[in-house]
């Protein structure tokens, strides 16, 4: 783990630059694995969202305020100009003279322009046209900007002022049009409209909006930097604690956390170090105790071999002469010989288990055909199967090509599996399947006995465990066979798995890797399974019943010279 973590900074940027298609997967991986990245991303996103709302709301508020201010200003100017013009018209004494009317009307045009502070004014005669007072436009006033709705409202009420927000030209320059009636005594009513541009307010609004966005982006970056700095100061000790915990879990009992300061993180580091000290002390005590137990088992096994040999010789001699004894004594001699033999097997199994516990087991690999090993084991157990009324059958579509394995240990595994199948098969056929693929070779042992429950099947490899303690062992097992078989399988870098259902029997599958997939014998922990693509499925399925094997035949030993090369996988 440490080497990977050290190498990560050197190749991660290169991957990000060259393989841009992998960015989504890298981001997902980073999101799941990095607390700092996840917290920083959430902080920046939420901050950006909050700043976006604040900037948008502020910009809209300023826009409304600028528009309202400018609107009030221009409507006040237009109202003042119209009132001043109306005062002039009311006081004018034209006596119906067209020349006087024309002079007053022209003077009023100049007054309106001065009073309204805009150079875009338009007037329209509401009644019949008059030669003395004609409608006119001042400046670049485009009458198309005056909507019919605004004109209708102006015509409907002589005392009310109306306004409308418009675009003054084709380029979309914002503006406001203010309309009102102007009454010329003895001539008639006129519509007068003032157009005011909002360029200055628009420029001010643009400047304010740009400033707000710049400040918002700077604020997001600033908050992101502050969050990164704060998170770095917090997550760095957490990362150190995670790495140290991983090393401690991997077996490096001497690692400790550096303690800096007197804050909560320092207290956490001190507590972690104290816990690590306690764990290291307890593990060392347990290791010493385990070593003593291993030595005890090994020493006892060795020491018992000498008296056991003497007892075995005496028991064999008594058993050989049991015909000369009375029936009770003969039976006792027979039982003594059987139990001494079982005791000897138990000592051998205990000695083998102690070797596994001590890690001193080594494989003796040689090219071996798994199918031929299965044939030999089945042939050697035919007599035992016949005594139990069990028919041994072999299905071997593959597994003939040599594979590097320890034949002694594989034979021991198969003897254990086939012996258990015979004992628990209720006299029904036992099917041994051998097959292979490019990755592994496998052998499956299937019986059609009573089977066991799924929760019990998970414990069949435990030492001295029995699904039914009251059931009699007919083959003299010691309760260590499956545990030793599992150890042998793991030692090869393979796996030994079991499937069973009540009423459908059991299926044990031994899968061994080929040489290219081996991870190394003796260095493999016994409790770390290797995922292999087994050529034999563990679950036989609904179709894989006893009827499916009716066409198989009992195995017969085939001489090596007669084996067809086409049967190899």
PEDA-V397784 format. One record per residue. N is the residue number from 1. SS is DSSP state (helix for helix, strand for strand, loop for the rest). PHI is phi in whole degrees, -180 to 180 (999 if undefined). Layout:
# PEDA-V397784
n = {N,N}
ss = {SS,SS}
phi = {PHI,PHI}
This chain:
# PEDA-V397784
n = {1,2,3,4,5,6,7,8,9,10,11,12,13,14,15,16,17,18,19,20,21,22,23,24,25,26,27,28,29,30,31,32,33,34,35,36,37,38,39,40,41,42,43,44,45,46,47,48,49,50,51,52,53,54,55,56,57,58,59,60,61,62,63,64,65,66,67,68,69,70,71,72,73,74,75,76,77,78,79,80,81,82,83,84,85,86,87,88,89,90,91,92,93,94,95,96,97,98,99,100,101,102,103,104,105,106,107,108,109,110,111,112,113,114,115,116,117,118,119,120,121,122,123,124,125,126,127,128,129,130,131,132,133,134,135,136,137,138,139,140,141,142,143,144,145,146,147,148,149,150,151,152,153,154,155,156,157,158,159,160,161,162,163,164,165,166,167,168,169,170,171,172,173,174,175,176,177,178,179,180,181,182,183,184,185,186,187,188,189,190,191,192,193,194,195,196,197,198,199,200,201,202,203,204,205,206,207,208,209,210,211,212,213,214,215,216,217,218,219,220,221,222,223,224,225,226,227,228,229,230,231,232,233,234,235,236,237,238,239,240,241,242,243,244,245,246,247,248,249,250,251,252,253,254,255,256,257,258,259,260,261,262,263,264,265,266,267,268,269,270,271,272,273,274,275,276,277,278,279,280,281,282,283,284,285,286,287,288,289,290,291,292,293,294,295,296,297,298,299,300,301,302,303,304,305,306,307,308,309,310,311,312,313,314,315,316,317,318,319,320,321,322,323,324,325,326,327,328,329,330,331,332,333,334,335,336,337,338,339,340,341,342,343,344,345,346,347,348,349,350,351,352,353,354,355,356,357,358,359,360,361,362,363,364,365,366,367,368,369,370,371,372,373,374,375,376,377,378,379,380,381,382,383,384,385,386,387,388,389,390,391,392,393,394,395,396,397,398,399,400,401,402,403,404,405,406,407,408,409,410,411,412,413,414,415,416,417,418,419,420,421,422,423,424,425,426,427,428,429,430,431,432,433,434,435,436,437,438,439,440,441,442,443,444,445,446,447,448,449,450,451,452,453,454,455,456,457,458,459,460,461,462,463,464,465,466,467,468,469,470,471,472,473,474,475,476,477,478,479,480,481,482,483,484,485,486,487,488,489,490,491,492,493,494,495,496,497,498,499,500,501,502,503,504,505,506,507,508,509,510,511,512,513,514,515,516,517,518,519,520,521,522,523,524,525,526,527,528,529,530,531,532,533,534,535,536,537,538,539,540,541,542,543,544,545,546,547,548,549,550,551,552,553,554,555,556,557,558,559,560,561,562,563,564,565,566,567,568,569}
ss = {loop,helix,helix,helix,helix,helix,helix,helix,helix,helix,helix,helix,helix,helix,helix,helix,helix,helix,loop,helix,helix,helix,helix,helix,helix,helix,helix,helix,helix,helix,helix,helix,helix,loop,helix,helix,helix,helix,helix,helix,helix,helix,helix,helix,helix,helix,helix,helix,helix,helix,helix,helix,helix,helix,helix,helix,helix,helix,helix,helix,helix,helix,helix,helix,helix,helix,helix,helix,helix,helix,helix,helix,helix,helix,helix,helix,helix,helix,helix,helix,helix,helix,helix,helix,helix,helix,helix,helix,helix,helix,helix,loop,loop,loop,loop,loop,loop,helix,helix,helix,helix,helix,helix,helix,helix,helix,helix,helix,helix,helix,helix,helix,helix,helix,helix,helix,loop,loop,loop,loop,strand,strand,strand,strand,strand,loop,loop,loop,loop,loop,loop,loop,loop,loop,loop,loop,strand,strand,loop,loop,loop,loop,helix,helix,helix,loop,loop,helix,helix,helix,helix,helix,helix,helix,helix,helix,loop,loop,loop,loop,loop,strand,strand,strand,strand,strand,strand,loop,loop,loop,loop,loop,loop,strand,strand,strand,strand,strand,strand,strand,strand,strand,strand,strand,loop,loop,loop,strand,strand,strand,strand,strand,strand,strand,strand,strand,strand,loop,helix,helix,helix,helix,helix,helix,helix,helix,helix,helix,helix,helix,helix,helix,helix,helix,helix,helix,helix,helix,helix,helix,helix,helix,helix,helix,helix,helix,helix,helix,helix,helix,helix,helix,helix,helix,helix,helix,helix,helix,helix,helix,helix,helix,helix,helix,helix,helix,helix,helix,helix,loop,loop,loop,loop,loop,loop,loop,loop,loop,loop,loop,loop,loop,loop,helix,helix,helix,helix,helix,helix,helix,helix,helix,helix,helix,helix,helix,helix,helix,helix,helix,helix,helix,helix,helix,helix,helix,helix,helix,helix,helix,helix,helix,helix,helix,helix,helix,helix,helix,helix,helix,helix,helix,helix,helix,helix,helix,helix,helix,helix,helix,helix,helix,helix,helix,helix,helix,helix,helix,helix,helix,loop,helix,helix,helix,loop,loop,helix,helix,helix,helix,helix,helix,helix,helix,helix,helix,helix,helix,helix,helix,helix,helix,helix,helix,helix,helix,helix,helix,helix,helix,helix,helix,helix,helix,helix,helix,helix,helix,loop,loop,loop,loop,loop,loop,loop,strand,strand,strand,loop,helix,helix,helix,helix,helix,helix,helix,helix,helix,helix,helix,loop,helix,helix,helix,helix,helix,helix,loop,loop,loop,loop,strand,strand,strand,strand,strand,loop,loop,loop,loop,loop,loop,strand,strand,strand,loop,helix,helix,helix,helix,helix,helix,helix,helix,helix,helix,helix,helix,helix,helix,helix,helix,helix,helix,loop,loop,loop,loop,loop,strand,strand,strand,strand,strand,strand,strand,loop,loop,loop,strand,strand,strand,strand,strand,strand,strand,strand,loop,loop,loop,loop,loop,loop,helix,helix,helix,helix,loop,loop,loop,loop,loop,loop,loop,loop,loop,loop,loop,loop,loop,loop,loop,loop,loop,loop,loop,loop,loop,loop,loop,helix,helix,helix,helix,helix,helix,helix,helix,helix,helix,helix,loop,loop,loop,strand,strand,strand,strand,strand,strand,strand,loop,loop,loop,strand,strand,strand,strand,strand,strand,strand,strand,strand,loop,helix,helix,helix,loop,loop,loop,loop,loop,loop,loop,loop,loop,loop,loop,loop,loop,loop,loop,loop,loop,loop,loop,loop,loop,loop,loop,loop,loop,loop,loop,loop,helix,helix,helix,helix,loop,loop,loop,loop,strand,loop,loop,loop,loop,loop,helix,helix,helix,loop,loop,helix,helix,helix,loop,loop}
phi = {999,-64,-66,-66,-64,-72,-84,-62,-62,-79,-111,-62,-60,-63,-64,-64,-77,-88,-104,-71,-68,-90,-58,-58,-66,-65,-66,-63,-62,-66,-64,-78,-101,-114,-67,-64,-63,-65,-67,-65,-64,-63,-63,-67,-64,-66,-64,-62,-65,-65,-65,-60,-63,-65,-66,-63,-64,-64,-63,-65,-65,-66,-61,-63,-67,-63,-64,-64,-64,-67,-63,-62,-65,-73,-67,-66,-64,-64,-65,-66,-67,-66,-64,-66,-67,-65,-65,-64,-68,-68,-91,-77,-114,-92,51,75,-80,-57,-67,-65,-62,-64,-66,-66,-65,-69,-66,-66,-61,-68,-67,-62,-66,-74,-74,-88,55,-139,-103,-124,-135,-141,-127,-136,-78,-84,-102,-71,-60,-127,-70,-83,-127,-102,-66,-152,-128,-114,74,-95,-79,-97,-65,-69,-78,-87,-78,-64,-63,-67,-65,-63,-67,-66,-69,-75,-138,-81,-105,-111,-100,-129,-139,-153,-85,-140,-101,-74,-146,-69,-79,86,-63,-71,-164,-133,-109,-114,-125,-163,-87,-127,-103,-106,-53,66,-121,144,-96,-129,-93,-122,-128,-116,-112,-120,-86,-113,-62,-66,-65,-67,-64,-63,-65,-62,-64,-65,-63,-62,-63,-62,-67,-62,-64,-63,-63,-62,-66,-62,-64,-64,-64,-61,-64,-64,-63,-62,-64,-66,-64,-63,-69,-96,-78,-61,-63,-66,-62,-62,-64,-64,-64,-65,-63,-63,-64,-64,-68,-79,111,-83,-74,-90,-75,-141,-86,-71,-108,-126,78,-134,-86,-64,-66,-66,-63,-62,-63,-65,-65,-63,-64,-65,-64,-63,-61,-65,-64,-61,-64,-68,-66,-65,-64,-66,-65,-63,-64,-64,-64,-63,-63,-63,-63,-63,-62,-64,-66,-63,-61,-69,-68,-78,-66,-66,-65,-65,-62,-64,-64,-63,-62,-65,-65,-64,-64,-64,-68,-68,-105,-67,-67,-84,-97,-72,-55,-64,-67,-62,-66,-64,-64,-65,-64,-62,-63,-66,-70,-65,-63,-65,-63,-66,-63,-62,-63,-63,-65,-63,-66,-67,-63,-64,-67,-62,-64,-83,70,-108,-90,-127,-88,-116,-80,-157,-61,-142,-87,-66,-64,-69,-62,-62,-61,-63,-66,-63,-64,-73,-108,-63,-66,-63,-63,-64,-64,-95,71,-106,-99,-88,-128,-124,-122,-132,-73,-153,92,-88,-69,-64,-133,-69,-155,-93,-63,-64,-72,-66,-62,-63,-61,-65,-62,-62,-67,-69,-62,-64,-63,-64,-68,-104,-84,58,78,-87,-60,-113,-106,-109,-114,-124,-154,-155,-142,-69,-99,-152,-118,-149,-136,-117,-119,-117,-118,-121,-81,-72,75,-134,-71,-64,-68,-79,-64,-72,-114,-67,-92,-72,-71,63,-89,-134,-64,-128,-59,-82,-80,-81,-85,-89,-107,71,-69,-103,87,-112,-62,-70,-64,-68,-63,-63,-63,-63,-65,-64,-64,-80,81,-109,-149,-126,-125,-134,-125,-159,-140,-57,88,-118,89,-138,-140,-102,-125,-100,-119,-120,-76,-74,-59,-71,-107,-74,-97,112,-71,69,-95,-93,-64,-71,-107,-118,-68,-102,-71,-122,-85,-72,-73,-115,-65,-69,-85,-68,82,-70,-81,-85,-104,-62,-64,-70,-106,-65,-90,-78,-115,-59,-70,-129,-66,-105,-59,-62,-74,-95,-75,-74,-65,-69,-81,-74,-87}
